[in-house]
Amino acid sequence: MEIGEHWAYREKKGVPLVEVEVLALGQPGKTSPRIKIQHLDDLYEGRVEWSPKIRLKVRWDERLEYEARESRWAAVQSSETTRAEYRAYHHVFLHLTPKDILDWESWGVTMILDERRLLDFTGLEKEQLQSSVSFVEDGALVVPREVTLRIARSIALRNPDALLAWIEAEENEEARLRKTHKLSMDDWLHPDWESPKDAFVRSVAKYRQEEIEMRDLLRGWLGEPGMTTGQRIAALEQLVIKFVSAAERAIDDLPQARTRKATATKVELMRLVDEASRWF
């Protein structure tokens, strides 16, 4: 920044940029340096002031690209992300995903750093990473909440055993803590009165409630909410038995492929394939 330059100034969030001229630079080394500016917009009637440097966003001749970038980010952040969703994809990305493939934010936005590797890692198609509000910035594909959740679910489905083992360990620890405190979650969330200690306990309980919602969401991504690893294995075994039985009937019916029975068997096989697709 130099004296005499024209900059785009914004006093507070949500107001338009206005043109100002830099008259003097504040003392160097300060944590929050100030800049002496003169407003060139008629609305400010030539006002001169010492302004926090953070209000000067970009050189005036670069403001259009700056505003376009703001619009792109506002659009990609427009979908509201729940706490459970954020905790779920945060866990999947942090613990089950290579570090140099993507980066993510709390509002549901993901920056895909290596698109080819991500497609190979998740099994998704290129089109599944696209959105009407996606854009490329600094070589990364920036995608919104719905694509972020799609990516996270795909990764979760490829690592079901590790994810379920973690969920069950967390739930066992939750049960141990509840037994130790001898309080229900409802007691913690809706107390009749609060001491400082109770307030702390309730804040911890709120966090645990959010963790429960997150684990329920992860279970939903894996197939059936509330299923343990043992229940999931048993369900898979029953599914295999159904497949074998249906396949045996299909083999018997092949010589009469145009019969109603063959058609019904085909429909049943299609239903079982659809059911299995939630697991694999």
Buried (B, 14 or more C-beta within 10 A) or exposed (E): EEEEEBBBBBEEEEEEBBBBBBBEBBEEEEEEBBBBBBBBBEEBEEEBEEBEBEBBBBEBEEBEEBBEEEEBBEBBBEBEBBBBBBBBBBBBBEEBBEEEBBBBBEBBBBBBBBBEBBBEBBEBEEEBBEBEBBBEEEEBBBBBBEBBBBBBBBBBBBBBEEBBEBBBEBBEEBEEEBEEEEBEBEBBEEBEEEEEEBEEBBEEBBEBBBBBBBBBBBBBBBBEEEBEBEEBEEBBEEBEEBBEEBEEBBEEBEEEEEEEEBEEBBEBBEEBEEBBEEBE
